[in-house]
Each structure stands twice: as structure tokens, then as C-alpha cells.
Amino acid sequence: MTFSPEYALYAKALVGVLAIVNPLGAIPVFLSLCGDRTPAECHQVARTSAVAVAVVLIAATWAGDALLGFFGIGIPAFRTGGGLLILLMAISMLHARQSHTRQTQSEADEASDKENIAVVPLAIPLMAGPGGISLVIVDAHQAASWSDRLMLSAGILVVSLVVWLALRLATPIGEKLGTTGLNIATRIMGLLLAAIGIQMLTSGLIKLLPGLG
């Protein structure tokens, strides 16, 4: 059974965005930040975070090319830089720890004192951070038409729904999987991201340095 290039692009984009957003990896942070809140407040945080993830990544899908053009950045250079960033994040995930490209310790300490944590730091930069934005911009650039970008946007909405479900059910998921289970899931996502990051990095370098091909 074969798939058309368009469906292959959609599937790759969906898996890549889901891996880099890594909603299961956000569960420990969500639980720690929501520890002194009521269940209703935690559910509101989950909804707001999921919506923020969707807004940020869909905005990057449609406005990314224009933003790169404004700063005079070519897609090969951006693909190379984005691939390197994603690879560094993947290495941290393979060690089951949070990458500093997502959130530094000082940012985590500051977040614990914040009243509103749904958008910052949960959605940005924990889930829809620089790596996720880079990935969707590159995927959107590969889209051949507006309908393709609409499909990519629909995939982002699916990922956002998964984010909402994961955070909404964070307590039972955390109890069921435990630290070991969540770390295993994070490592699997990190392995997928490592492959995506290397592919982006090498394809960008080949465009920048044709002699490498």
C-alpha cells in the first residue's frame, strides 16, 4: 500500500509536531504548577494552554514565510538552524530532561510564582517553543498550496486536542504511568525528534553547501 506525497507530508508533519510538543512530557510541569489550584482552575489552565499552542503554531504555519522574508532569512539556513535546535532538544529528551531551549531553571522558578501559567510557561515555550515553531515553518514551506496548509493547520488542531486531553487527564495519567512511564514516552518522542532534526539539518546543509551532496 502506497501513500501520495501529500499524505506522507501530512503524516510526517503530524508526528513531528506531536513529538516536539510532547504533551506527556509537560504533565509533570503542569502538575507541579497546578498543585495548589482547584480542579476547575486546572481544567481551565489545560484549555487555555491547548488553545495557545494551536494559535501559536497555526500562526507560524501561515506567517512563517513572510517573517523569514522580512528578515532576509533563506529557508535552507532556517532549516539548518531549526534542525540543529530540534536535535539539541531531542538529545535532552533522550536523557529524559527538559531542554534549556524550552525553559531554563530561572524561568521555571519564576513560573512557580505566576498566577496565570497557561500561556507562559506551559504553552510558550514549554510546548509551542522555538523548536515547534521552526518545524511548522519548514513544513509549511514544503506545502504546495493553500489546501495543504489548511491540512497542516488541521493537524495542529489535532495535536492541540491531544494536549488538552493530556493536561485534562494529567493526574490519572501521571499516577498510571509514573515517572518511569513518562520518561519512556519522552525518550521515544526524543528518538523521533532526533531523526527529524538530523534530516532537517542535512537537507539544509546540502542546499547551503551543494558540494556536500
C-alpha positions as CSV (number, residue, x, y, z in Angstrom):
1,M,0.0,0.0,0.0
2,T,1.5,3.4,-1.0
3,F,0.6,6.9,0.0
4,S,0.7,10.0,-2.1
5,P,3.4,12.6,-1.3
6,E,0.8,14.9,0.1
7,Y,-0.5,12.4,2.7
8,A,3.1,11.4,3.5
9,L,3.8,15.1,4.2
10,Y,0.7,15.4,6.4
11,A,1.6,12.2,8.4
12,K,5.2,13.3,8.9
13,A,4.1,16.8,10.0
14,L,1.6,15.4,12.4
15,V,4.0,13.0,14.0
16,G,6.8,15.6,14.1
17,V,4.6,18.3,15.8
18,L,3.2,15.8,18.3
19,A,6.7,14.7,19.2
20,I,8.1,18.2,19.6
21,V,5.1,19.4,21.6
22,N,5.3,16.3,23.7
23,P,2.2,16.8,25.9
24,L,3.1,13.8,28.1
25,G,6.4,15.4,28.9
26,A,4.5,18.6,30.0
27,I,2.4,16.6,32.6
28,P,5.0,16.8,35.5
29,V,5.4,20.5,35.0
30,F,1.6,21.0,34.7
31,L,1.0,19.1,37.9
32,S,3.7,20.9,39.8
33,L,2.4,24.3,38.8
34,C,-1.2,23.4,39.4
35,G,-0.5,21.8,42.8
36,D,-2.4,24.4,44.9
37,R,-5.2,25.1,42.4
38,T,-8.7,23.7,42.4
39,P,-9.7,21.1,39.8
40,A,-11.8,23.6,37.9
41,E,-8.8,26.0,37.7
42,C,-6.6,23.2,36.5
43,H,-9.1,22.3,33.7
44,Q,-9.2,26.0,32.7
45,V,-5.4,26.1,32.5
46,A,-5.5,22.9,30.3
47,R,-8.0,24.5,27.9
48,T,-6.1,27.8,27.7
49,S,-2.8,26.1,27.1
50,A,-4.2,23.9,24.3
51,V,-5.7,26.9,22.6
52,A,-2.5,28.9,22.9
53,V,-0.5,26.0,21.4
54,A,-2.9,25.9,18.4
55,V,-2.8,29.7,17.9
56,V,1.0,30.0,18.0
57,L,1.7,27.0,15.7
58,I,-1.1,27.9,13.2
59,A,0.2,31.5,13.1
60,A,3.7,30.2,12.3
61,T,2.2,28.0,9.6
62,W,0.7,30.9,7.7
63,A,3.0,33.8,8.6
64,G,6.4,32.0,8.8
65,D,7.5,32.6,5.2
66,A,6.6,36.3,5.4
67,L,8.5,36.6,8.7
68,L,11.6,34.9,7.2
69,G,11.4,37.1,4.1
70,F,11.2,40.3,6.3
71,F,14.4,39.4,8.0
72,G,16.0,38.1,4.8
73,I,16.5,34.6,6.0
74,G,16.5,31.8,3.4
75,I,14.8,28.5,4.0
76,P,18.0,26.4,3.7
77,A,19.6,28.5,6.5
78,F,16.5,28.3,8.6
79,R,16.1,24.6,8.0
80,T,19.8,24.1,9.1
81,G,19.3,26.2,12.3
82,G,16.0,24.6,13.1
83,G,17.3,21.1,12.6
84,L,20.2,21.8,15.0
85,L,17.8,23.2,17.6
86,I,15.5,20.2,17.3
87,L,18.4,17.8,17.5
88,L,19.6,19.5,20.7
89,M,16.1,19.3,22.2
90,A,15.9,15.6,21.1
91,I,19.2,14.8,22.9
92,S,17.8,16.3,26.1
93,M,14.6,14.3,25.7
94,L,16.6,11.1,25.2
95,H,18.1,11.8,28.6
96,A,14.6,12.4,30.0
97,R,15.3,16.0,31.0
98,Q,13.9,19.4,29.9
99,S,16.0,21.2,27.3
100,H,17.1,24.8,28.2
101,T,15.8,25.8,24.8
102,R,12.3,25.2,26.2
103,Q,12.7,26.5,29.7
104,T,15.7,27.4,31.9
105,Q,15.7,26.8,35.7
106,S,15.3,30.5,36.4
107,E,12.2,30.6,34.1
108,A,10.8,27.6,35.9
109,D,11.4,29.3,39.3
110,E,9.7,32.4,38.1
111,A,6.7,30.4,36.7
112,S,6.0,28.9,40.1
113,D,5.1,32.3,41.4
114,K,2.9,33.3,38.5
115,E,-0.9,33.4,38.8
116,N,-1.5,32.8,35.1
117,I,0.6,29.9,33.9
118,A,-1.5,28.6,31.0
119,V,0.1,30.6,28.2
120,V,3.6,31.2,29.8
121,P,5.3,28.9,30.5
122,L,3.1,25.9,29.7
123,A,2.1,26.8,26.1
124,I,5.1,29.0,25.4
125,P,7.9,28.0,25.5
126,L,7.3,24.5,27.0
127,M,5.2,23.1,24.2
128,A,4.9,25.6,21.4
129,G,8.5,26.8,21.7
130,P,11.3,27.7,19.2
131,G,11.6,24.1,18.0
132,G,7.9,23.6,17.3
133,I,7.7,27.0,15.5
134,S,10.8,26.1,13.4
135,L,9.3,22.7,12.4
136,V,5.9,24.0,11.3
137,I,7.5,26.9,9.3
138,V,9.6,24.3,7.4
139,D,6.7,22.0,6.9
140,A,4.5,24.9,5.7
141,H,7.2,25.9,3.2
142,Q,7.0,22.5,1.7
143,A,3.3,22.7,1.3
144,A,2.4,23.2,-2.3
145,S,-0.9,25.0,-1.9
146,W,-3.2,26.7,0.5
147,S,-5.2,23.5,0.8
148,D,-2.0,21.8,2.0
149,R,-1.5,24.4,4.6
150,L,-5.1,24.0,5.7
151,M,-4.4,20.3,6.2
152,L,-1.3,21.1,8.2
153,S,-3.4,23.5,10.3
154,A,-6.0,20.8,10.9
155,G,-3.1,18.5,12.0
156,I,-2.1,21.2,14.5
157,L,-5.6,21.3,15.8
158,V,-5.5,17.5,16.4
159,V,-2.2,17.9,18.3
160,S,-3.8,20.7,20.4
161,L,-6.7,18.4,21.2
162,V,-4.2,15.8,22.4
163,V,-2.6,18.5,24.5
164,W,-5.9,19.3,26.1
165,L,-6.7,15.7,26.8
166,A,-3.3,15.0,28.3
167,L,-3.4,18.0,30.6
168,R,-7.1,17.5,31.4
169,L,-6.3,13.9,32.5
170,A,-2.8,14.8,33.9
171,T,-3.5,13.4,37.3
172,P,-4.7,9.9,36.3
173,I,-2.1,9.7,33.5
174,G,0.7,10.7,35.9
175,E,-0.5,8.1,38.5
176,K,-0.9,5.4,35.9
177,L,2.4,5.9,34.1
178,G,4.5,7.2,36.9
179,T,7.9,8.9,36.5
180,T,9.3,5.9,34.6
181,G,6.5,5.7,32.1
182,L,6.5,9.4,31.4
183,N,10.3,9.3,30.9
184,I,10.0,6.3,28.5
185,A,7.4,8.3,26.5
186,T,9.7,11.3,26.4
187,R,12.6,9.2,25.2
188,I,10.5,7.7,22.4
189,M,9.4,11.2,21.3
190,G,13.1,12.3,21.6
191,L,14.2,9.5,19.2
192,L,11.6,10.6,16.6
193,L,12.7,14.2,17.0
194,A,16.4,13.3,16.6
195,A,15.6,11.7,13.2
196,I,13.6,14.8,12.2
197,G,16.3,17.2,13.4
198,I,19.1,15.3,11.5
199,Q,17.0,15.2,8.3
200,M,16.3,19.0,8.5
201,L,20.0,19.7,9.3
202,T,21.4,17.6,6.5
203,S,18.9,18.8,3.9
204,G,19.6,22.4,4.8
205,L,23.4,22.0,4.7
206,I,23.1,20.3,1.2
207,K,21.2,23.3,-0.1
208,L,23.7,25.8,1.5
209,L,26.8,23.7,0.5
210,P,25.9,21.8,-2.7
211,G,29.3,20.1,-2.7
212,L,28.2,18.0,0.3
213,G,25.7,16.3,-1.9
